[in-house]
């Protein structure tokens, strides 16, 4: 059964269809919805993909309904800041609980303290997770920022490979990149962060409080007395220094030409390229990422990336390659990719020993209905299989080895 979020997105698509029939539209764009991602519950990967697709349709509709670009842009900024960003950020946290068999409730709306919550979880459940699956417990803190980072990465591919216009995704992209930085900047000015006090009813408490400060306290003191809300003053001198180090690193997220409207560089008549730099958190520390995008002959859409994972004292290297939406025939498109990494043994914050891992995926999209005379130009069904070994891969639910199947629906108009 489709979850309520996906149902709402599809309903919005139908509304967009009715509106767009009366408006001159640009060349057809393709939209992918994941219907199944290996379980009945929603994973971060599935939720992020469906959110980006839904937002593209929302943004397209806003531009068609509101010709004034300043007004339409303001509507988008407000919608993302109040609804879109907290929705996906909190769902990132919740997805970690779901994968570990812990039920929870997402409250993706700011309360009187200025915070959005994931609640409905007992202290004993969180303590058990910390004691039995420490890397997953740390990821519970960092998954919201992990989700923000990966949504920005999805947008970059859409822009560089000309699958979407900058006008439609500008606001979402800017807020995602700046949102990651702004969270870290509270370490420079702690007073701007909501001062949370744990509610008397444990089921009404947020699962972690401040994502970064909580992660840092627990990763430095895994056996310290348990409580959820970490304030800046709760951190030791070493931990405060570490938070500020992460905050300085977060400025790397400004290293993307797409933040300034440059979606690509024409290297010659057949070759277009771009790049982006970013910084994010992991279950054992943090990492830098460099993405290189290559668009060759309007046919080959290639992403190459490098990562430098860092824990307390060591650096571990990673990289990957992805081919996106390659047209095998008029009705069959294929995507594939490989990720390879070296990460600290047992994903430990203080380990200098590395452990190699890898992931590979293959996605086939079959366009079962294709007719340029219809409003809906084509409809396709896609399936994707992947296998990953032990290790952390952003958006992938498991930190253990995993084999998965994804099934979804695509359409163009």
C-alpha positions in Angstrom: 0.0 0.0 0.0 1.3 3.5 -0.8 2.0 5.6 2.2 0.1 8.8 2.7 3.0 11.0 1.5 3.2 9.2 -1.8 -0.6 9.3 -2.2 -0.5 13.1 -1.6 2.2 13.5 -4.2 0.4 11.5 -6.8 -2.8 13.4 -6.1 -0.9 16.6 -6.7 0.3 15.3 -10.0 -3.3 14.8 -11.1 -4.0 18.4 -10.1 -1.0 19.6 -12.0 -2.2 17.6 -15.1 -5.5 19.5 -15.1 -3.8 22.9 -14.7 -1.0 22.3 -17.2 -3.4 21.3 -20.0 -4.4 24.9 -20.2 -0.9 26.3 -20.2 1.9 26.2 -22.7 4.5 23.8 -21.2 8.2 23.3 -22.0 9.7 20.2 -23.4 8.6 17.0 -21.5 10.3 16.2 -18.2 10.5 12.7 -16.7 9.4 12.0 -13.1 10.3 8.9 -11.1 8.4 7.6 -8.1 9.6 4.7 -6.1 6.7 2.4 -5.0 8.7 -0.3 -3.3 12.1 -0.2 -1.7 12.5 -3.6 -0.1 10.0 -3.2 2.7 6.6 -1.8 3.6 8.2 1.0 5.5 9.7 4.1 3.8 13.5 4.3 3.6 15.5 7.5 3.3 16.4 6.7 -0.3 12.7 6.2 -1.2 11.4 9.2 0.7 14.1 11.6 -0.7 13.5 10.4 -4.3 9.8 10.8 -4.1 10.1 14.2 -2.4 12.4 15.6 -5.1 10.0 14.3 -7.8 7.0 15.8 -5.9 8.8 19.1 -5.4 9.7 19.4 -9.1 6.0 19.1 -10.0 5.0 21.5 -7.2 7.6 24.0 -8.4 6.5 23.7 -12.0 2.9 24.3 -11.0 3.8 27.3 -9.0 5.6 28.9 -11.9 2.6 28.2 -14.2 0.1 29.6 -11.7 2.2 32.6 -10.6 3.9 34.4 -13.6 5.7 36.9 -11.3 9.0 35.2 -10.6 9.7 37.1 -7.4 6.4 36.1 -5.9 6.7 32.5 -7.1 10.2 32.3 -5.7 9.0 33.6 -2.3 6.3 31.0 -2.2 8.8 28.3 -2.8 11.3 29.5 -0.2 8.5 29.7 2.4 7.1 26.3 1.5 10.5 24.6 1.7 11.6 26.3 4.9 8.4 25.6 6.8 7.4 22.2 5.3 9.7 20.6 2.8 13.0 20.8 4.7 11.7 19.7 8.1 9.7 17.0 6.5 12.6 15.3 4.8 15.1 16.1 7.6 12.9 14.4 10.3 12.1 11.5 8.0 15.8 11.0 7.7 16.0 10.5 11.5 12.9 8.3 11.6 14.2 6.0 8.8 17.0 4.9 11.0 14.6 3.9 13.8 12.3 2.2 11.3 15.2 0.1 9.9 16.1 -1.0 13.4 12.6 -2.0 14.3 11.7 1.0 16.5 8.4 2.7 15.9 8.2 6.5 16.0 6.1 9.5 15.0 7.4 12.3 12.8 6.3 15.8 13.8 7.8 17.8 10.9 6.4 21.2 12.0 8.2 23.7 14.2 6.9 23.9 17.8 6.9 26.9 20.1 10.6 26.3 20.7 11.4 26.4 17.0 12.2 22.7 16.7 10.7 19.8 14.7 10.5 16.4 16.4 10.5 12.7 15.9 8.9 11.4 19.0 7.0 8.4 20.4 10.1 6.5 21.5 11.0 5.3 25.0 14.3 6.0 26.6 14.9 2.2 27.0 14.6 1.7 23.2 17.2 4.4 22.5 19.5 3.1 25.2 19.3 -0.4 23.8 20.1 0.9 20.4 23.1 2.8 21.8 24.4 -0.3 23.6 23.8 -2.8 20.8 24.2 -0.8 17.6 26.3 2.2 18.4 27.0 3.2 14.8 23.3 3.2 14.1 22.7 5.3 17.2 25.2 7.9 16.0 23.6 7.8 12.6 20.3 8.5 14.2 21.7 11.9 15.1 23.3 12.6 11.7 20.6 11.1 9.4 18.7 14.4 9.0 21.8 16.2 7.7 22.6 13.1 5.6 19.2 13.4 4.0 19.7 17.2 3.3 23.1 16.5 1.7 21.7 13.7 -0.6 18.8 15.8 -1.8 21.2 18.5 -2.9 23.2 15.8 -4.7 20.1 14.6 -6.6 19.3 18.1 -7.6 22.9 18.6 -9.0 22.5 15.6 -11.3 19.1 16.9 -12.5 20.6 20.3 -13.3 23.9 19.3 -14.9 22.3 16.6 -17.1 19.6 19.0 -18.2 16.7 16.9 -16.8 15.4 20.0 -15.0 15.8 23.7 -15.2 17.7 25.8 -12.6 14.6 28.1 -12.2 12.5 25.2 -10.9 15.1 23.9 -8.4 17.1 27.0 -7.4 15.3 27.6 -4.1 15.3 24.0 -3.0 19.0 23.6 -3.8 20.1 26.8 -2.1 18.2 26.1 1.1 19.5 22.5 1.3 23.2 23.6 1.0 22.8 26.6 3.3 20.6 24.5 5.7 23.5 22.1 6.4 25.8 25.0 7.1 23.3 26.9 9.3 22.9 23.8 11.6 26.7 23.8 12.2 26.9 27.5 12.6 25.0 27.2 15.9 28.3 25.9 17.3 29.7 29.4 16.8 26.6 31.1 18.2 24.9 28.6 20.5 22.3 31.2 21.6 20.5 30.9 18.2 19.8 27.2 18.8 16.5 26.3 20.6 17.1 25.7 24.3 15.3 22.4 24.7 14.4 20.9 28.0 13.3 17.3 28.1 9.5 16.9 28.4 8.2 15.0 31.4 6.5 12.5 29.2 9.4 10.6 27.4 7.1 9.8 24.5 6.7 13.5 23.7 10.5 14.1 23.6 12.5 14.4 20.4 14.7 11.4 19.9 18.0 13.3 19.9 17.7 17.1 20.4 20.5 19.0 18.7 21.8 16.6 16.0 25.4 17.7 15.9 26.0 18.3 19.7 24.3 15.0 20.6 26.3 13.1 18.0 29.6 14.6 19.3 28.8 14.0 23.0 27.9 10.4 22.4 30.7 9.6 20.0 33.3 10.9 22.4 31.7 9.4 25.5 29.8 6.3 24.4 29.4 5.0 28.0 28.3 8.3 29.6 25.0 8.5 31.5 22.1 8.6 29.0 19.9 11.6 28.2 18.6 13.0 25.0 19.0 16.7 24.8 22.6 17.9 24.6 23.2 21.6 25.0 26.4 23.3 24.1 27.4 23.8 27.7 27.1 20.0 28.2 30.1 19.5 25.9 33.7 19.2 27.2 36.4 21.5 26.0 37.6 18.9 23.5 34.1 18.3 22.2 33.4 22.0 21.8 36.6 22.3 19.8 35.4 19.4 17.6 32.0 21.0 17.0 33.7 24.2 15.8 36.1 22.2 13.6 33.0 20.7 11.9 31.4 24.1 11.6 34.5 25.4 9.7 34.5 22.4 7.5 30.8 23.0 6.6 31.8 26.1 4.6 33.0 23.7 1.9 29.4 23.4 1.0 29.6 26.8 -0.7 32.0 25.2 -3.3 29.4 24.6 -6.0 28.9 26.7 -9.1 25.2 25.7 -9.1 24.7 27.8 -6.0 25.4 30.8 -8.2 23.3 29.6 -11.2 26.1 27.9 -13.2 24.7 24.5 -14.1 27.5 23.5 -16.4 30.6 24.5 -18.4 30.8 23.8 -22.1 34.2 22.3 -22.6 33.6 21.7 -26.3 30.7 21.2 -28.7 30.2 17.6 -27.4 31.2 17.9 -23.8 29.7 19.6 -20.8 30.9 19.4 -17.2 30.5 20.7 -13.7 31.6 19.9 -10.2 30.6 20.4 -6.6 32.2 20.2 -3.2 30.4 19.3 0.0 30.8 18.2 3.6 28.6 15.9 5.7 28.5 13.7 8.7 28.9 9.9 9.1 28.2 7.4 11.8 31.9 7.6 12.8 32.7 11.2 12.1 32.5 13.3 8.9 33.6 13.4 5.3 34.4 15.7 2.4 33.0 14.9 -1.0 34.0 16.0 -4.5 31.6 15.3 -7.4 32.6 15.6 -11.0 29.8 15.6 -13.6 30.4 14.8 -17.3 27.7 15.1 -20.0 29.0 13.8 -23.3 27.2 14.1 -26.6 23.8 14.7 -24.8 23.9 10.9 -24.3 26.4 9.9 -21.6 25.6 11.2 -18.1 28.5 10.3 -15.9 29.1 11.1 -12.2 32.5 10.4 -10.6 33.0 11.2 -6.9 35.7 11.0 -4.3 35.2 11.0 -0.5 37.6 11.5 2.4 36.1 9.9 5.5 37.5 11.1 8.8 37.1 9.8 12.3 38.9 11.0 15.4 42.5 10.7 14.1 42.5 9.0 10.7 41.4 9.5 7.1 39.9 6.8 4.9 39.4 7.2 1.1 36.4 6.3 -1.0 35.1 6.8 -4.6 32.5 5.9 -7.1 31.2 6.0 -10.7 27.7 6.3 -12.0 26.1 6.2 -15.5 22.6 7.8 -15.5 19.7 7.2 -17.8 21.6 5.7 -20.7 19.3 5.1 -23.7 19.7 1.5 -24.9 16.7 1.8 -27.1 13.6 4.0 -27.5 11.9 2.0 -24.7 14.8 0.9 -22.5 16.9 3.2 -20.3 19.6 1.9 -18.0 21.5 3.4 -15.0 24.3 1.7 -13.1 27.0 2.5 -10.6 29.8 1.2 -8.4 30.9 2.6 -5.0 34.2 1.5 -3.3 35.3 2.6 0.2 37.7 2.2 3.0 36.1 3.0 6.4 37.2 2.5 10.0 36.9 -1.0 11.3 33.5 -1.5 12.9 32.7 2.1 12.0 34.5 3.1 15.1 35.3 6.8 15.9 38.8 6.0 17.4 40.0 3.2 15.1 42.9 3.6 12.8 42.4 0.3 11.1 40.4 0.3 7.8 37.9 -2.1 6.3 37.2 -2.2 2.6 33.6 -2.3 1.2 31.7 -1.8 -2.1 28.3 -1.4 -3.6 26.9 -1.9 -7.1 23.5 -1.2 -8.6 21.7 -1.7 -11.9 18.4 0.1 -12.8 16.3 -0.6 -15.9 13.4 1.6 -17.0 11.0 0.2 -19.5 8.8 2.7 -21.3 5.6 0.6 -21.7 3.5 3.5 -23.1 5.0 6.1 -25.4 3.0 8.6 -27.5 4.0 12.1 -28.2 0.5 13.2 -29.1 -0.8 12.6 -25.5 -0.4 15.0 -22.7 1.4 12.2 -20.8 4.2 11.5 -23.3 5.3 8.2 -21.8 4.8 5.9 -18.8 7.4 3.5 -17.7 8.1 0.9 -15.0 11.6 0.6 -13.5 13.3 -1.9 -11.3 16.6 -1.5 -9.6 18.8 -4.1 -7.8 21.8 -3.4 -5.6 24.2 -5.2 -3.4 26.4 -3.5 -0.8 28.9 -5.0 1.7 29.3 -3.9 5.3 29.8 -0.1 5.6 28.1 3.3 5.5 26.7 4.5 2.2 24.6 7.6 2.3 20.8 7.0 2.0 21.2 3.2 2.1 19.3 1.9 5.1 21.7 -0.8 6.4 25.2 -0.5 7.7 25.6 -4.2 7.2 25.8 -6.1 3.9 22.5 -5.8 2.1 20.8 -6.9 -1.1 17.8 -5.0 -2.3 15.2 -4.5 -5.0 13.4 -1.3 -5.8 10.4 -0.9 -8.1 8.9 2.3 -9.3 6.9 4.2 -11.9 8.1 6.9 -14.3 6.1 9.3 -16.5 6.8 12.3 -18.7 4.8 15.4 -19.6 
